Amino acid sequence: MVFAFQRKLIYFPSPGPVPSAEEVLPGGRDVRLVTADGLLLDGWHFEVPGARATVIVFPGNGGNREGRVPLARSLTGRGLSVLLFDYRGYGGNPGTPSEEGLTYDARAALDLVDGPVIYFGESLGAAVAVELATHRPPLGLVLRSPFASLAAAGSHHYPWLPVRMLLRDKYPVVERVSGVDAATVVVLGTADSVVPPAQSRAVAAAARARLVEVAGADHNDAALCSGPQVVGAVLSVA
């Protein structure tokens, strides 16, 4: 049963509906991504005139793009353009999430942006961003609460299960990130109850990245989602 329903234990999409880009942030534009396997995914593009880069936000495994608006607001206020989008199955988009599917979604997001890009990946989205960085390195890479691999994260939460044998989706972050050629920052919360801080530190070591630790922050705390240390990490690679 765990093998059959494992993706329901990994992906927790909020279906929406979501408002328009203009409603959440003045000047925002609704956009549509086209994936290599033929899906049409919705997103929001917040363009800042003269921006030195566009930040593509790769979400974690829960919610939808509306929950990332505070981060977009902070980044556009600092002169960076931002692309928020939802994976397949999230935010009213068609399809069912999987590692292969999210890889297609990430590449479709990149195809939408011209000019320098910064990848910002949160939790599971950090794994998506790292895979994309092996395909096309960004100007900068910011990984917020990354796990070492999905198997490592799963084994932490389900130590009684043979997680490594059961998993279809692997997301081998430590293995992949060592081959990424981009300025990288890893941000973690020292009180993260979802991704053990030790795993994020292992990612930072493999990436030879600068490490930013947000003292006392848990996985979904505002300080770790859009706080000043997170915004500062993005600005440092811009």
Protein Blocks (a to p, Z undefined) as FASTA:
>chain_A
ZZmmmmmmmpccdebjaddfklmoghiacdddddfkopacdddddddehiabdcdddddf
ehjfklmmmmmmmmmmnopacdddddehiahiacjddfklmmmmmmmmmmmpgcjddddd
ehjlmmmmmmmmmmoccfbdcdehiafbfklmmmmmmmmbcfklmpmblopmklmmmmpc
cdddddddfkbckbgfklmmmmmmmnopacdddehiafklmklmmpmklmmmmmmmZZ
